[in-house]
Amino acid sequence: MAGAPHTEGRLAEVRFLTVAGVATLMRVSKMTVYRLVHSGELTAVRVGRSFRVPEHAVDAYLKGAFSETA
């Protein structure tokens, strides 16, 4: 059974990043990204043996990190 049309539309708009892509974007190591994913601080989806991180999850994490330091 297919999901609701509004859900499928939003999912099609989500941009997923690799762990390496997130590490480059955040200027940290891949191991740091893996730690964030495994601790639950950064939302990710497992695809086979690798992870994909929604771009909005990276934005939300960084906004939260900046608001804590301010």
SEFIZA-3560 file (N, C-alpha, C; in Angstrom, 3 decimals):
REM SEFIZA-3560
<numar><xx>0.846</xx><yy>-1.190</yy><zz>0.000</zz><atom>N</atom></numar>
<numar><xx>0.000</xx><yy>0.000</yy><zz>0.000</zz><atom>CA</atom></numar>
<numar><xx>0.879</xx><yy>1.236</yy><zz>0.000</zz><atom>C</atom></numar>
<numar><xx>0.587</xx><yy>2.176</yy><zz>-0.847</zz><atom>N</atom></numar>
<numar><xx>1.364</xx><yy>3.404</yy><zz>-0.959</zz><atom>CA</atom></numar>
<numar><xx>1.013</xx><yy>4.338</yy><zz>0.188</zz><atom>C</atom></numar>
<numar><xx>1.980</xx><yy>5.195</yy><zz>0.555</zz><atom>N</atom></numar>
<numar><xx>1.765</xx><yy>6.166</yy><zz>1.620</zz><atom>CA</atom></numar>
<numar><xx>0.859</xx><yy>7.281</yy><zz>1.152</zz><atom>C</atom></numar>
<numar><xx>0.532</xx><yy>8.168</yy><zz>2.053</zz><atom>N</atom></numar>
<numar><xx>-0.312</xx><yy>9.300</yy><zz>1.721</zz><atom>CA</atom></numar>
<numar><xx>0.405</xx><yy>10.200</yy><zz>0.716</zz><atom>C</atom></numar>
<numar><xx>-0.333</xx><yy>10.780</yy><zz>-0.233</zz><atom>N</atom></numar>
<numar><xx>0.290</xx><yy>11.617</yy><zz>-1.259</zz><atom>CA</atom></numar>
<numar><xx>1.102</xx><yy>12.781</yy><zz>-0.691</zz><atom>C</atom></numar>
<numar><xx>0.603</xx><yy>13.416</yy><zz>0.370</zz><atom>N</atom></numar>
<numar><xx>1.333</xx><yy>14.554</yy><zz>0.931</zz><atom>CA</atom></numar>
<numar><xx>2.641</xx><yy>14.105</yy><zz>1.569</zz><atom>C</atom></numar>
<numar><xx>2.692</xx><yy>12.903</yy><zz>2.107</zz><atom>N</atom></numar>
<numar><xx>3.923</xx><yy>12.368</yy><zz>2.700</zz><atom>CA</atom></numar>
<numar><xx>4.930</xx><yy>12.041</yy><zz>1.613</zz><atom>C</atom></numar>
<numar><xx>4.481</xx><yy>11.423</yy><zz>0.533</zz><atom>N</atom></numar>
<numar><xx>5.375</xx><yy>11.074</yy><zz>-0.567</zz><atom>CA</atom></numar>
<numar><xx>5.957</xx><yy>12.329</yy><zz>-1.208</zz><atom>C</atom></numar>
<numar><xx>5.178</xx><yy>13.371</yy><zz>-1.318</zz><atom>N</atom></numar>
<numar><xx>5.651</xx><yy>14.617</yy><zz>-1.897</zz><atom>CA</atom></numar>
<numar><xx>6.762</xx><yy>15.232</yy><zz>-1.065</zz><atom>C</atom></numar>
<numar><xx>6.593</xx><yy>15.224</yy><zz>0.266</zz><atom>N</atom></numar>
<numar><xx>7.620</xx><yy>15.778</yy><zz>1.142</zz><atom>CA</atom></numar>
<numar><xx>8.875</xx><yy>14.925</yy><zz>1.124</zz><atom>C</atom></numar>
<numar><xx>8.722</xx><yy>13.623</yy><zz>1.067</zz><atom>N</atom></numar>
<numar><xx>9.870</xx><yy>12.730</yy><zz>1.053</zz><atom>CA</atom></numar>
<numar><xx>10.682</xx><yy>12.908</yy><zz>-0.220</zz><atom>C</atom></numar>
<numar><xx>10.012</xx><yy>13.183</yy><zz>-1.318</zz><atom>N</atom></numar>
<numar><xx>10.709</xx><yy>13.408</yy><zz>-2.581</zz><atom>CA</atom></numar>
<numar><xx>11.554</xx><yy>14.683</yy><zz>-2.530</zz><atom>C</atom></numar>
<numar><xx>11.187</xx><yy>15.619</yy><zz>-1.653</zz><atom>N</atom></numar>
<numar><xx>11.916</xx><yy>16.875</yy><zz>-1.530</zz><atom>CA</atom></numar>
<numar><xx>13.093</xx><yy>16.798</yy><zz>-0.571</zz><atom>C</atom></numar>
<numar><xx>13.156</xx><yy>15.729</yy><zz>0.240</zz><atom>N</atom></numar>
<numar><xx>14.230</xx><yy>15.603</yy><zz>1.224</zz><atom>CA</atom></numar>
<numar><xx>15.531</xx><yy>15.276</yy><zz>0.510</zz><atom>C</atom></numar>
<numar><xx>16.584</xx><yy>15.986</yy><zz>0.874</zz><atom>N</atom></numar>
<numar><xx>17.905</xx><yy>15.728</yy><zz>0.313</zz><atom>CA</atom></numar>
<numar><xx>18.706</xx><yy>14.979</yy><zz>1.370</zz><atom>C</atom></numar>
<numar><xx>19.220</xx><yy>13.822</yy><zz>1.006</zz><atom>N</atom></numar>
<numar><xx>19.992</xx><yy>13.007</yy><zz>1.927</zz><atom>CA</atom></numar>
<numar><xx>21.479</xx><yy>13.172</yy><zz>1.642</zz><atom>C</atom></numar>
<numar><xx>22.256</xx><yy>13.219</yy><zz>2.714</zz><atom>N</atom></numar>
<numar><xx>23.697</xx><yy>13.358</yy><zz>2.604</zz><atom>CA</atom></numar>
<numar><xx>24.384</xx><yy>12.109</yy><zz>3.144</zz><atom>C</atom></numar>
<numar><xx>25.536</xx><yy>11.782</yy><zz>2.596</zz><atom>N</atom></numar>
<numar><xx>26.339</xx><yy>10.686</yy><zz>3.137</zz><atom>CA</atom></numar>
<numar><xx>27.045</xx><yy>11.171</yy><zz>4.399</zz><atom>C</atom></numar>
<numar><xx>27.579</xx><yy>10.231</yy><zz>5.153</zz><atom>N</atom></numar>
<numar><xx>28.346</xx><yy>10.589</yy><zz>6.345</zz><atom>CA</atom></numar>
<numar><xx>29.545</xx><yy>11.448</yy><zz>5.938</zz><atom>C</atom></numar>
<numar><xx>30.200</xx><yy>11.080</yy><zz>4.851</zz><atom>N</atom></numar>
<numar><xx>31.338</xx><yy>11.867</yy><zz>4.371</zz><atom>CA</atom></numar>
<numar><xx>30.904</xx><yy>13.279</yy><zz>3.986</zz><atom>C</atom></numar>
<numar><xx>29.736</xx><yy>13.400</yy><zz>3.362</zz><atom>N</atom></numar>
<numar><xx>29.215</xx><yy>14.709</yy><zz>2.984</zz><atom>CA</atom></numar>
<numar><xx>28.900</xx><yy>15.571</yy><zz>4.194</zz><atom>C</atom></numar>
<numar><xx>28.325</xx><yy>14.958</yy><zz>5.218</zz><atom>N</atom></numar>
<numar><xx>28.023</xx><yy>15.690</yy><zz>6.452</zz><atom>CA</atom></numar>
<numar><xx>29.323</xx><yy>16.132</yy><zz>7.123</zz><atom>C</atom></numar>
<numar><xx>30.310</xx><yy>15.236</yy><zz>7.152</zz><atom>N</atom></numar>
<numar><xx>31.597</xx><yy>15.564</yy><zz>7.765</zz><atom>CA</atom></numar>
<numar><xx>32.236</xx><yy>16.750</yy><zz>7.053</zz><atom>C</atom></numar>
<numar><xx>32.195</xx><yy>16.750</yy><zz>5.744</zz><atom>N</atom></numar>
<numar><xx>32.756</xx><yy>17.865</yy><zz>4.970</zz><atom>CA</atom></numar>
<numar><xx>31.996</xx><yy>19.152</yy><zz>5.256</zz><atom>C</atom></numar>
<numar><xx>30.681</xx><yy>19.071</yy><zz>5.257</zz><atom>N</atom></numar>
<numar><xx>29.838</xx><yy>20.241</yy><zz>5.498</zz><atom>CA</atom></numar>
<numar><xx>30.085</xx><yy>20.843</yy><zz>6.881</zz><atom>C</atom></numar>
<numar><xx>30.214</xx><yy>19.972</yy><zz>7.885</zz><atom>N</atom></numar>
<numar><xx>30.407</xx><yy>20.429</yy><zz>9.263</zz><atom>CA</atom></numar>
<numar><xx>31.880</xx><yy>20.650</yy><zz>9.611</zz><atom>C</atom></numar>
<numar><xx>32.773</xx><yy>20.243</yy><zz>8.700</zz><atom>N</atom></numar>
<numar><xx>34.222</xx><yy>20.330</yy><zz>8.919</zz><atom>CA</atom></numar>
<numar><xx>34.656</xx><yy>19.572</yy><zz>10.171</zz><atom>C</atom></numar>
<numar><xx>34.168</xx><yy>18.327</yy><zz>10.257</zz><atom>N</atom></numar>
<numar><xx>34.569</xx><yy>17.407</yy><zz>11.317</zz><atom>CA</atom></numar>
<numar><xx>34.938</xx><yy>16.082</yy><zz>10.661</zz><atom>C</atom></numar>
<numar><xx>35.408</xx><yy>15.133</yy><zz>11.450</zz><atom>N</atom></numar>
<numar><xx>35.765</xx><yy>13.830</yy><zz>10.896</zz><atom>CA</atom></numar>
<numar><xx>34.507</xx><yy>12.977</yy><zz>10.705</zz><atom>C</atom></numar>
<numar><xx>34.636</xx><yy>11.948</yy><zz>9.874</zz><atom>N</atom></numar>
<numar><xx>33.523</xx><yy>11.018</yy><zz>9.680</zz><atom>CA</atom></numar>
<numar><xx>33.194</xx><yy>10.323</yy><zz>10.997</zz><atom>C</atom></numar>
<numar><xx>34.213</xx><yy>10.026</yy><zz>11.811</zz><atom>N</atom></numar>
<numar><xx>33.983</xx><yy>9.368</yy><zz>13.099</zz><atom>CA</atom></numar>
<numar><xx>33.106</xx><yy>10.225</yy><zz>14.003</zz><atom>C</atom></numar>
<numar><xx>33.304</xx><yy>11.538</yy><zz>13.961</zz><atom>N</atom></numar>
<numar><xx>32.458</xx><yy>12.440</yy><zz>14.751</zz><atom>CA</atom></numar>
<numar><xx>31.009</xx><yy>12.342</yy><zz>14.300</zz><atom>C</atom></numar>
<numar><xx>30.790</xx><yy>12.280</yy><zz>13.005</zz><atom>N</atom></numar>
<numar><xx>29.426</xx><yy>12.154</yy><zz>12.478</zz><atom>CA</atom></numar>
<numar><xx>28.826</xx><yy>10.825</yy><zz>12.922</zz><atom>C</atom></numar>
<numar><xx>29.597</xx><yy>9.739</yy><zz>12.828</zz><atom>N</atom></numar>
<numar><xx>29.102</xx><yy>8.438</yy><zz>13.291</zz><atom>CA</atom></numar>
<numar><xx>28.735</xx><yy>8.483</yy><zz>14.767</zz><atom>C</atom></numar>
<numar><xx>29.541</xx><yy>9.141</yy><zz>15.585</zz><atom>N</atom></numar>
<numar><xx>29.226</xx><yy>9.258</yy><zz>17.020</zz><atom>CA</atom></numar>
<numar><xx>27.919</xx><yy>9.995</yy><zz>17.230</zz><atom>C</atom></numar>
<numar><xx>27.715</xx><yy>11.084</yy><zz>16.482</zz><atom>N</atom></numar>
<numar><xx>26.471</xx><yy>11.849</yy><zz>16.593</zz><atom>CA</atom></numar>
<numar><xx>25.265</xx><yy>11.010</yy><zz>16.184</zz><atom>C</atom></numar>
<numar><xx>25.434</xx><yy>10.221</yy><zz>15.134</zz><atom>N</atom></numar>
<numar><xx>24.341</xx><yy>9.366</yy><zz>14.657</zz><atom>CA</atom></numar>
<numar><xx>24.034</xx><yy>8.291</yy><zz>15.691</zz><atom>C</atom></numar>
<numar><xx>25.055</xx><yy>7.608</yy><zz>16.180</zz><atom>N</atom></numar>
<numar><xx>24.846</xx><yy>6.510</yy><zz>17.134</zz><atom>CA</atom></numar>
<numar><xx>24.311</xx><yy>6.995</yy><zz>18.478</zz><atom>C</atom></numar>
<numar><xx>24.656</xx><yy>8.219</yy><zz>18.864</zz><atom>N</atom></numar>
<numar><xx>24.151</xx><yy>8.752</yy><zz>20.132</zz><atom>CA</atom></numar>
<numar><xx>22.728</xx><yy>9.293</yy><zz>20.005</zz><atom>C</atom></numar>
<numar><xx>22.254</xx><yy>9.439</yy><zz>18.757</zz><atom>N</atom></numar>
<numar><xx>20.909</xx><yy>9.951</yy><zz>18.542</zz><atom>CA</atom></numar>
<numar><xx>20.845</xx><yy>11.467</yy><zz>18.438</zz><atom>C</atom></numar>
<numar><xx>21.994</xx><yy>12.138</yy><zz>18.527</zz><atom>N</atom></numar>
<numar><xx>22.010</xx><yy>13.599</yy><zz>18.419</zz><atom>CA</atom></numar>
<numar><xx>21.749</xx><yy>14.070</yy><zz>16.995</zz><atom>C</atom></numar>
<numar><xx>22.060</xx><yy>13.210</yy><zz>16.020</zz><atom>N</atom></numar>
<numar><xx>21.865</xx><yy>13.531</yy><zz>14.609</zz><atom>CA</atom></numar>
<numar><xx>21.030</xx><yy>12.426</yy><zz>13.982</zz><atom>C</atom></numar>
<numar><xx>19.892</xx><yy>12.788</yy><zz>13.444</zz><atom>N</atom></numar>
<numar><xx>18.989</xx><yy>11.822</yy><zz>12.831</zz><atom>CA</atom></numar>
<numar><xx>19.584</xx><yy>11.272</yy><zz>11.540</zz><atom>C</atom></numar>
<numar><xx>19.485</xx><yy>9.960</yy><zz>11.369</zz><atom>N</atom></numar>
<numar><xx>19.988</xx><yy>9.335</yy><zz>10.143</zz><atom>CA</atom></numar>
<numar><xx>19.137</xx><yy>8.116</yy><zz>9.822</zz><atom>C</atom></numar>
<numar><xx>19.201</xx><yy>7.700</yy><zz>8.573</zz><atom>N</atom></numar>
<numar><xx>18.481</xx><yy>6.525</yy><zz>8.103</zz><atom>CA</atom></numar>
<numar><xx>19.521</xx><yy>5.513</yy><zz>7.645</zz><atom>C</atom></numar>
<numar><xx>19.342</xx><yy>4.284</yy><zz>8.044</zz><atom>N</atom></numar>
<numar><xx>20.277</xx><yy>3.253</yy><zz>7.614</zz><atom>CA</atom></numar>
<numar><xx>19.826</xx><yy>2.708</yy><zz>6.258</zz><atom>C</atom></numar>
<numar><xx>20.742</xx><yy>2.692</yy><zz>5.308</zz><atom>N</atom></numar>
<numar><xx>20.480</xx><yy>2.162</yy><zz>3.970</zz><atom>CA</atom></numar>
<numar><xx>21.531</xx><yy>1.084</yy><zz>3.745</zz><atom>C</atom></numar>
<numar><xx>21.110</xx><yy>-0.166</yy><zz>3.849</zz><atom>N</atom></numar>
<numar><xx>22.075</xx><yy>-1.255</yy><zz>3.764</zz><atom>CA</atom></numar>
<numar><xx>23.019</xx><yy>-1.177</yy><zz>4.941</zz><atom>C</atom></numar>
<numar><xx>24.313</xx><yy>-1.049</yy><zz>4.651</zz><atom>N</atom></numar>
<numar><xx>25.301</xx><yy>-0.960</yy><zz>5.720</zz><atom>CA</atom></numar>
<numar><xx>25.776</xx><yy>0.466</yy><zz>5.964</zz><atom>C</atom></numar>
<numar><xx>25.188</xx><yy>1.424</yy><zz>5.278</zz><atom>N</atom></numar>
<numar><xx>25.618</xx><yy>2.811</yy><zz>5.440</zz><atom>CA</atom></numar>
<numar><xx>24.470</xx><yy>3.671</yy><zz>5.968</zz><atom>C</atom></numar>
<numar><xx>24.795</xx><yy>4.895</yy><zz>6.306</zz><atom>N</atom></numar>
<numar><xx>23.809</xx><yy>5.836</yy><zz>6.816</zz><atom>CA</atom></numar>
<numar><xx>23.639</xx><yy>6.987</yy><zz>5.835</zz><atom>C</atom></numar>
<numar><xx>22.434</xx><yy>7.523</yy><zz>5.805</zz><atom>N</atom></numar>
<numar><xx>22.143</xx><yy>8.739</yy><zz>5.067</zz><atom>CA</atom></numar>
<numar><xx>21.485</xx><yy>9.698</yy><zz>6.052</zz><atom>C</atom></numar>
<numar><xx>21.918</xx><yy>10.944</yy><zz>5.997</zz><atom>N</atom></numar>
<numar><xx>21.439</xx><yy>11.948</yy><zz>6.937</zz><atom>CA</atom></numar>
<numar><xx>20.619</xx><yy>12.982</yy><zz>6.178</zz><atom>C</atom></numar>
<numar><xx>19.362</xx><yy>13.200</yy><zz>6.585</zz><atom>N</atom></numar>
<numar><xx>18.567</xx><yy>14.236</yy><zz>5.920</zz><atom>CA</atom></numar>
<numar><xx>19.210</xx><yy>15.611</yy><zz>6.142</zz><atom>C</atom></numar>
<numar><xx>19.248</xx><yy>16.403</yy><zz>5.099</zz><atom>N</atom></numar>
<numar><xx>19.878</xx><yy>17.720</yy><zz>5.191</zz><atom>CA</atom></numar>
<numar><xx>19.240</xx><yy>18.564</yy><zz>6.293</zz><atom>C</atom></numar>
<numar><xx>17.931</xx><yy>18.449</yy><zz>6.465</zz><atom>N</atom></numar>
<numar><xx>17.258</xx><yy>19.242</yy><zz>7.506</zz><atom>CA</atom></numar>
<numar><xx>17.710</xx><yy>18.838</yy><zz>8.904</zz><atom>C</atom></numar>
<numar><xx>18.147</xx><yy>17.578</yy><zz>9.079</zz><atom>N</atom></numar>
<numar><xx>18.647</xx><yy>17.129</yy><zz>10.379</zz><atom>CA</atom></numar>
<numar><xx>19.976</xx><yy>17.806</yy><zz>10.702</zz><atom>C</atom></numar>
<numar><xx>20.807</xx><yy>17.991</yy><zz>9.694</zz><atom>N</atom></numar>
<numar><xx>22.085</xx><yy>18.691</yy><zz>9.895</zz><atom>CA</atom></numar>
<numar><xx>21.801</xx><yy>20.145</yy><zz>10.265</zz><atom>C</atom></numar>
<numar><xx>20.882</xx><yy>20.779</yy><zz>9.546</zz><atom>N</atom></numar>
<numar><xx>20.512</xx><yy>22.168</yy><zz>9.848</zz><atom>CA</atom></numar>
<numar><xx>20.001</xx><yy>22.300</yy><zz>11.279</zz><atom>C</atom></numar>
<numar><xx>19.121</xx><yy>21.378</yy><zz>11.685</zz><atom>N</atom></numar>
<numar><xx>18.554</xx><yy>21.425</yy><zz>13.030</zz><atom>CA</atom></numar>
<numar><xx>19.635</xx><yy>21.212</yy><zz>14.091</zz><atom>C</atom></numar>
<numar><xx>20.549</xx><yy>20.286</yy><zz>13.835</zz><atom>N</atom></numar>
<numar><xx>21.629</xx><yy>20.035</yy><zz>14.790</zz><atom>CA</atom></numar>
<numar><xx>22.498</xx><yy>21.274</yy><zz>14.956</zz><atom>C</atom></numar>
<numar><xx>22.873</xx><yy>21.884</yy><zz>13.842</zz><atom>N</atom></numar>
<numar><xx>23.737</xx><yy>23.062</yy><zz>13.904</zz><atom>CA</atom></numar>
<numar><xx>23.032</xx><yy>24.251</yy><zz>14.561</zz><atom>C</atom></numar>
<numar><xx>21.748</xx><yy>24.417</yy><zz>14.279</zz><atom>N</atom></numar>
<numar><xx>21.004</xx><yy>25.503</yy><zz>14.931</zz><atom>CA</atom></numar>
<numar><xx>20.956</xx><yy>25.285</yy><zz>16.434</zz><atom>C</atom></numar>
<numar><xx>20.764</xx><yy>24.043</yy><zz>16.854</zz><atom>N</atom></numar>
<numar><xx>20.748</xx><yy>23.717</yy><zz>18.279</zz><atom>CA</atom></numar>
<numar><xx>22.101</xx><yy>23.929</yy><zz>18.913</zz><atom>C</atom></numar>
<numar><xx>23.168</xx><yy>23.581</yy><zz>18.209</zz><atom>N</atom></numar>
<numar><xx>24.514</xx><yy>23.768</yy><zz>18.734</zz><atom>CA</atom></numar>
<numar><xx>24.836</xx><yy>25.246</yy><zz>18.894</zz><atom>C</atom></numar>
<numar><xx>24.401</xx><yy>26.073</yy><zz>17.933</zz><atom>N</atom></numar>
<numar><xx>24.666</xx><yy>27.504</yy><zz>18.020</zz><atom>CA</atom></numar>
<numar><xx>23.841</xx><yy>28.156</yy><zz>19.111</zz><atom>C</atom></numar>
<numar><xx>22.613</xx><yy>27.695</yy><zz>19.324</zz><atom>N</atom></numar>
<numar><xx>21.769</xx><yy>28.319</yy><zz>20.352</zz><atom>CA</atom></numar>
<numar><xx>22.264</xx><yy>27.966</yy><zz>21.740</zz><atom>C</atom></numar>
<numar><xx>22.927</xx><yy>26.810</yy><zz>21.918</zz><atom>N</atom></numar>
<numar><xx>23.461</xx><yy>26.410</yy><zz>23.223</zz><atom>CA</atom></numar>
<numar><xx>24.673</xx><yy>27.245</yy><zz>23.592</zz><atom>C</atom></numar>
<numar><xx>25.457</xx><yy>27.663</yy><zz>22.608</zz><atom>N</atom></numar>
<numar><xx>26.675</xx><yy>28.415</yy><zz>22.894</zz><atom>CA</atom></numar>
<numar><xx>26.419</xx><yy>29.901</yy><zz>23.044</zz><atom>C</atom></numar>
<numar><xx>25.270</xx><yy>30.350</yy><zz>22.580</zz><atom>N</atom></numar>
<numar><xx>24.974</xx><yy>31.800</yy><zz>22.640</zz><atom>CA</atom></numar>
<numar><xx>24.515</xx><yy>32.228</yy><zz>24.003</zz><atom>C</atom></numar>
//
